[in-house]
Amino acid sequence: MSKFQIAEQPNIIDDNLLSIIGNEFKFDHAKGFAEWIKNSVDAYNRELTDEHTRKYADDDQYIYLRLRKKTDISPVTFECIDFVGMTHEDIDKAFKRWGDPNAASRGKGKKFLGGHGNGGKFYMRQMFHESRFITYRDGKLNVFGFNLHKKYGFDPAYENKRKGLKRAFELANITELTRHFPAVVRRRLEASECGFTVVVGEAPHKIQRKNAPRSIIQRLCVHPQARRLIRDKPIYVILDDQPPFKLDAQQITPRPGFEGPFEFEVPRIIVHGGAEVELANDQYPLGTLTLHTSAEPFNRYGDRASLNCIDILGEIGVIGSYRMNELGHIRNFSETEFIHGQCSCPILEDPNDDCVRNDREKLIENEKTQALLAWICQKVNDLADKMSAKSADESRIQELKQSSAFNEFLNSWMRKSKFWEKLRGEIFGGPGVGEGFGGTGGGGEAGSEKTGKGGSKGSTGPDGEAGGGAGDEKRPGPKFPDVRLSNCDPDPLGYGRTVNCEPGHPPVYQRDVDVEQGIFWINTQSPFAKKIRESTDYGPNSTRWREYMFQRHIDILIKQAVYEAEKREAGLTAARVDYVLDRILRQVYEAAAGDPSLESFLFHEKLNGQPGGTTPEPSNEPRTAETQ
């Protein structure tokens, strides 16, 4: 034993460390609302009866979210309301503490959703100009929060002050809302059987299009930390002064033929990286993986993309969530877009080797979590392979070989056409593939037709907005699109023989791995495409089918143009998008009308030779059922 004896003192936490940790909660108000909801649910679940059972059932845990726009007397305000309330002692012993693993449990001896009790506080601290909560319990009101310097404390005028219920409603600015509260809640409040807490955030940061109120609520409904609570609890939203509406979790219809669920037991030992990794023992039982399917693909963009994942479940709630491409090597991206699921593995919460991060977004990366994710990835791949095999059996690949030649002709025509040079200058912003384009401005002209540079600063665009930037900034231009046919053409990236699309995929499809390479897939299995190919009046060699493919190539040019415009122009408007579309369509169709080879391709039923990269010639042979 050392001769020195250290006298223990309380830790001192510097504000800089709080800011570093709090950055995890920046820029995402949906995540912040999820943390507030979890805190409210914990507040309900800490309330016990005399028999030490939960006082409030799931359907009795009412939570209200209110999002109010800016007015002449108040800034934009976000609020979360529950009907429990905190005492002065609750605030001192729990809310004021950072990083305490027992903060959420408040000595109840079991786990709660709040974990270390940091998420809701960090959201208040980091993402608002000022924030506070107004809490009322046992006839006493407390106001505690963060000022504009991110320092927290009580408002001395309202620290443990005795107030009547009516006055407490007025101070919390919820008097008008009480008429919307359930009758059982109003009765409890009037009988002093419960209190309430209103968490308030004023002047939230990063309120743009992505963080408009309805967008926040849409993302909240699919957020891993919130969607199960939304499914099980009565959670309501109030936008400004509109009546409340209840949030509902999305219902996912399983894919026909793969209704599932598909359940697997997590092995006790997994060999990973040449080592044996223990995922269960006498103290922590075997985990389970459950995979589900969806009748519709989870789009790569938009809110539903958040559902295309595996949630890792802990003793209480979700402790991590992984998109499919985060699991490891996925063999079949198009099929995994129909898969979602959840996995429980109790040993992950072993305090001697805890794998749970503070923000519960991802697990701590170590050999245990790596082994588990690799095993989950294999099970996802196995299910996707079965789905792919069934899709391949149902598709008619042979009839698409001629269509592949048609598609190659269109690829060649698009590359060689004179209009493409004009598009690169006017829409994509550079005279050649890979060239840069002008700097971002406030809208207006995308660039000069002759130079590919940005418009003059302050110039006026077609929608009346300010012009583009000075054009000094250089950015890489878009790749020329590599257009292929699904269920037919080889996968240039080698993830499989081809990409097998489903009727539920969009007519033009991209995997995550295709985006950077500029690869697009025309979905030959989309309902309208199949209707043309399988029609007795048309078929895969008909002009109708060739025109359909030509239109999809135009769709791809439009997609590229819109995304390029968004990169270059802040506050892209509908009018600006409409202008870009008009220019593309005019130039493409003008070029098409003046090209004899394309005229032959689109209007002559019978083509001589294979039009893959060569000019097809019309034939005088009569149309037969075979050529259709």
N, C-alpha and C positions, 0 to 999 in steps of 0.2 A: 504494500500500500504506500502511495506517495505521502511524503511529509506535508504536502500542500493540501489544503482543504478549500475548495471553491464554494463561495457563498452564492447560492442561486439567486438570480434576479429575473424579473419578467423580460421577455424578448421585446426588442424595439424593432418595429417594422417600418422601414422607410417608405415614403409615398412612392418613390420611383419603382420599388419592387411591386407595389400594388398596381401601378400603371402597366408594368410589363406583363403581369399575370392577367390584368384586366383586358389587355388587347385581344385575348381570345374571344371576348364578347363584343368586339367592335364590329360595326357595319352590318349587323344582322339583327333586325328588330324581331323577326319571327323567333329566333333563338332566345332573345331576351324575354319575350312574352311566355315562351315555354318554361323558362326558369321561374317567372312569377306564378304561373299556374301550378308548378310543382310545389312552390312554397305554400300556396293556399291549400292544396291537397294535404300537405304535411300538417298544416294547422288543424284541419278537420280531423285527421287521423290521430293526432296527439290527444284529442278530447276523448276521455274514457268514461264509461258509466261506473257506478259503484261496484259492479261485478268485473271491472277492468276489461270490458269489451269496448269496441269502437262505438262511440255515441252516434256517429253519423254514417249511414250506409252510403254506398257509391251514389245512388240516385238522390241523396239528400245533401250532397256537397255542392251547393250552388256557387258559381263563380261568374262574375260579369267583367268583361273587358270593354272599356269605353275609349274611343279614339275621336278626339275633337279637333276641328280645324282652327286655324288662327282667326281671332276676332280683333276688334279695335282695342279690347281691354285685356286679352290673354293670348299667349302663344299657342302653337300646336301642343296638345296635351294627350298623353297616353295614361290610362289608369287600369288597375286591376282591383276588383272588389270581392272580398269574401266575408262571411258572417260568423267569425270566431272572435277576433280581437286579441290584442296583446296587452300585458301589464307592463309597468315600468320595470319590474324585475326580469320579465322575459327579454326585454330589450337589452338590459345591462348584461345578463348572463349568457345570452345567445346571439342576438342580432349584431351586437357590437364586436363580436369576436371573429377574427379572420382565420381560416384554415383549421378550424376545430372540427374533428370528425364526429364529435358528439353534439355539435351545434343544432343540427336539425332534429335530433331525437329528444333533446331537452331532458335527458335523464330517464327516458322511457324504456331503455334497455333493448331496443330493437332498431332496425335500419329504417330510414325514411328516404324519400326521393331526393331530398335536398343535399345529401352527401355531406360535404364539408360546410355547407351553408354559404357558399361564396357566390354562386351564379347570379342570384337575384340582386345581391348587393353590388356586384361588379357592373351589372347592367345599369343600375341606377347611377353609379359613379361615373361610368365611362361614356354613356350614350345620351346624356341630357345636360342642358345648361344648368339646371337645378332639378333636384328630385327630393321627394319626402314620402313618408307614409303617415297617414292620420289614422290612429287606431284608438278604439273605444272599447273598454271592458270594465265591468263592475262599477259603472257610473263614472269612470275616470277617463280623461282624454290625454293622449300623448301624441306629440308631433316630433318626428325624428327624421333627419335626412341629410343630404349632401348639398353644400353651397356651391357657388360658381367656382370656388378654388378646390373642389373635390374633397373638402374636409367635412366630416360628419359630426352630428351632435343634435341635441334637443333644441327646440324653440322654447326659451325660458318662459314665454307667456303661456305656453300650453304643455308644460311638463307636469304630468300627473295631476291635472286639474280636474276637479269634480264639475261635471256638466250634465245637464239634462239631455235626454235622447234627442229631442227636437233641435236643441242648440248644437249638439254634436253633428247631426245631419247637415245643418247649415254650414258649419265650419268645414266639413268634408265636401261640401257642394254636391250633395246627393239627395237633397230634399225632393226634387222633381222626379228622381229615379225611383223613389220608394213605392210609387204606385205600380211600378212594373215588377216589384219583388213578389215572390210567391207568398200566399197567405200564411203559410206555416212559418216563413222567415219573419214576416211582420209581427206575428203573434209572439215569437220568441224574443224579438227585440223589445217589444213593449213590456214583456214580462221579465226582462233582464235575464233571460235564460242564455243569451249569447250576446256577443258584441259584434263589431265589424272592423275591418281594416281596408283602407283605400290607399293603394300604392300609386303615387303620382310622379310622372316624369314630364317636365316642361321643356319645350323647345328641343325636341329630339334631333340628334345629329343625323346627317346623311339621308334626309328626306327628299328623295328624288322619285323618278318613275318606278324603280324597283321597290322602293319603300313607301309607295302610296298606301293608304290604309287598307284598301281591298286586296292589294297584292300581298301585304304582310299577313293578312288573315288567311288568304289562300295557301301561302307557304307554311303558315302555322299548322294548318290542318294535316299536312303531310310530313311535318317535322318529326324525326324519330323520338324526341323527348316529349312530344305532345300528343301524337295521334292516338295512342292507346287511352290516354286520359280523356281526350275528346270523345272517344267511343263510349267510355264508361261513366262519365260524369256529366251533369247538366251545366254546360259552359255556354254563356250567351255573349253576344257582341252588340254593342250600341255604337253606331256611327253618327256622330254629332247628336242631333235631337230625334233621330229616327227611332221607331220602336225596336226593342231587342229582337234578335233572331238567334236561334240555337245552332251551335256548330255541330256538324255531323261528320263522322269519319267516312272516307270513301269506301264503298262496297266494291269488292273485286270479284267478278264472275270468273270461275276457272275455265281453262281452255278445254274445249270438247276433246275427249279421248285421253286427257291428262288431268282429270278432276282432282286427284289426290285426296288429302294431303299425303306427301311422301315423307315418311319418318325414318330417322336413322339414330342409332345409339352411338354417342361419341366413344371411341375406344379408350380403354384404361391407359394404354401405352401407345404412342405414335412414334415411329422412327422418322426423324427429320434431321437432315443435314448430317447423317451418319450417327446421330445420338438418339437414345431413347428418352422421350419426353413424357412425363407422367401427367395425365389429365384427369385422374380420379384416384382416390385412395380410401382408406377406411373412414376418414373424417369427411371427405367430400365425395358424394356419389357420382355415378356416371351422368354425363350430360346428354342432351338430345338435340338433334337438328330436325326441323320441320320445313320442308319446301312446299310452296304453293305455286300454282300457275295462274296466268291471267288470259282471258279470252282476247284482250287487246294488248298490244305491246306498250310498255312504259316508254314513252318518247324520250329521246336523248335530251331534249330541251323541254322546259316547262315544269309545272309543279309535279306532274305524275312521275317524272324522272326520279324524284326522291323516294318513291315506293319500290324502285327496282334495286333492292338491296337486301342484305341479311342483317337483321338486328341481333345484337348480342344481349341477352337478357340476364340480369342479375337477380339477387334475392328480391329486390324492389326496383322495378322499372328497367329501362334500357341503359346499359353501361357502355355501349359502343354501337356504331352502325357503319356498314361497309357497302359501297356500291360494288357492282359485279366486277368492274375492272380493277378494283382495289384488293380483291381477294388473291390474285395471282394470275397465272397464265390461263386465260379463257380461250377455249378452242373455237367456240361458235358464238360470236357476239350477237348475231341476229336472233338466235333462239333464246339466249339468256335474257333478252329484253322482255320475255314473257314470264320470268321467274322472280319470286320474292320469298322471303322466309325469315325464320328466327332460330337462334341457337342458344341454349342454356348450357353453361359449364361451370358449376359451382366453385371449382378450385381456383377460378380466376380471381375470386374475392378472398382468397387465403391471406390474412394479414401479414404473414411472414414473407409473402411474395405477391403482394397486391398488384393486379394488372389494370386497375381502373384509374383513369386520368381524372383530374379535377373537373374538366369540362364535359366528360362523358361523351365526347364526340368519337374518339377512337380509343382502343386499348393501348396500354403501354407496350412498346415493342420489345419483346424478348423471345427466347426460344419457345416458351409456352404458347404465347399468342401466335407466333409464326407457324408453329406446328398445327394449331387448331385451324387457322385460316387456310393453310395449304390443304388440309383434309376437307374443309367445307368447299373449297374451290373444286376439288376432285368430284365431290358429290354433285355439285352444280353442273360440272362438265358432263358427268354421266347422264343426268336427266336431259340436258340440252342435246346430247348426242342421240338419245332415243327420239326426241321430238324432231330432230333434223332428219333422221332416217325415215320417219313416217312422212315427213313433208316431201322428201326426195322420191319416195315411192308413189306419192300422189301426183307429182309433177310430171309433165311430158317433156323431158329434156330434148329428145331427138328432134321434135318439131321446131325447136328454137334455134337449131344450127343455122338455118337460112336467115333467121332474124338477127343472129349475131353478125352475119355478113352485112346485112342492111345497116346495122348499128355502126359497123366500122366505116361504111361509106359516109354516114352522117358525121362521125368524128372527123374524118378527113375533110369533108366539105366545110365544117365549122372552122377548122384550122386554116384552110386556104382561102376562105372567103374574104373579100376586101372589107366587109363590114366589121370583121373582128379587129382590124387595125384601128378603125374609128372608135370602136367600143373601148379598146384599151386606153385610148387617149381621153375620151370624153367621160366614160363611166368609171373605168378602173384606174384611171389617173396616170398612165405611163405609156410611152410609145412602144414598149416591147415587154414580153413576159419577163417577170423578175425585176422590172424597173420600179423606181420609187414613185411616189405621187405627192401632191402638195400637202402642206400642213393643214391641221384642223382649223376651221373657222366656225362661224355661227350659223351655217347653212348656206343657201344660195348656190351659185355655180360650183360644180365639183371640180372643174379644171378646164384649162384651155384646150380646145380641139387640136391646136397645132403643136403645143409644147408639152401637154400633159401636166403643166404646173397648176397650182391652186389659183383661184380667182383673186382679184385684187381685194385687199382688205377694205371692208366697208361697202363693197359692191352689193347689188341687190339681186337675189335669186328669183326664180320663177314663182316662189310662194311668198315673196315679199319680205323674206328674212335677210339678215346681213349676209354678206358674201363670205367665201372661203378664206383660208389663211394665206400668208404671203408665199407659201410654196417652198420654203427652205428645207423643211423637214422631209427626209427620205424614208420611206417604208417599203418593204418588199411587196411587189404586186402579187395578185392571185395566180396560182398555177392554172395553166390551161386544163379544163376539166377532162379527166379520163373517164369516159362514160362506158359502162358495161351492163350486160343483161344478167339479172339475178337468175339463179337456178340453171345457169348455162355456162357463162364465161368463167374462166379460171380466176381464182383469187390471186391478184398480183402480190399480196402481202403474205401469202402462204399459210393463212390460218385454217384453211380447209381447201377442198377441191374447188368449191365455188361458194357463193353466198346464197343460201336458200331463204328467200323471203316468203312471207305469209300474206294472205288476203288482208290481214289487219295492219301490215306495214304500209307506209305512205307510198304513193306512186313512184316517187324518187326517194331513195333511201341511202343513208350514210351511217356507217358504224363510227364510233369514236376514233378508231385508228385510221379511218379513211379521210378524215377532215384535213389533216396536215398534208396529205399526199394529193389532194384534189380529186379523189376517186368518188364517183357517183354510180349508183346501181338503179337501173330502170326495173321496177318491180313487175316482173312478168306474171305474178300471181295475184295482182290487185284485181278486184272484181270486174272493172271495165275492160282491163287488158285481156283477161281470160274470156270475157264475153265476145270480144272481137276474134281472138284466136280460135275459139271453139265454135264459132258461128258457121253454119252451113252456107250462109250468104257471103261471108267474107273469108276468114281464116288467116293463118300466119303468113301467107304470101301476098295478101291483098294490099291494095293501095290504102285502104282504111287503116290497116295495121302499120304501114310505113308512116302514114301521117301521124298516127298516135305516137310513134317513137320520135318523130320530128318535134312534136309539141313538147315532149318530155325534155329534149335537148334545150328547147327555149326556156322551159321551167328552170333548168339548171343555171342558165345564164342569168335569169332573173334573181334566183337565190343568191348567186355570187354578188350581183350588183347591189342588192339590198344590204348584205352583210358588209360589203366594202363601204357603202354610204354611211352605215352606222358607225364604223370605225373612225371615219373622217369628220363626221358632222355631229357636234353636240346638239341634243334636243331635236333629233330627226323627227320631222312631222309627216303626217299622212299625205299632205300635199306634195312634199318633197319626194316621197316614195312613188306617188302617182306620176310625177314628172319623170323619174328615172325609168319607170316601167314603159311609159309612152315612147321614150327615146329608143329603148332597146327593141321594142316590138316594131316600131317604124323601120328601123334600120335592118332588122332581120328579114322582115317581109319584103322590103324593097330589094334586098340582095337576092332573096329567093325567087322573086318574080322575074328577075333578069338573068337567071342561070339556067341554061338548057339542060344540064345534067340533073339538076335538082327537079326541074319540071318533069323530066322523064321518070325519075325515081318516084315522084309523088302521084303522077297522073296516068302512067302506062301500066296496065295490069300485068303484062308479061315483060320481064327483063331478060335480055341476052347476057349470059355469063354471070359471074358472081360479083356483086357490087361492093365488094370489100376493098375499098381504096382505089377502085377504077371507075371510070365513068360508065354508068349503065346505059345501054342502048334500048330503045323501044323495039318491040317485036310485033310483026303483023299477024302472028299466029292467033287463032281465035281463043277466047277464054274458055277453059274447061274446068270441070270439077276438080281435076287433079292440081291445076295451077292455083286454085283457090285455097 
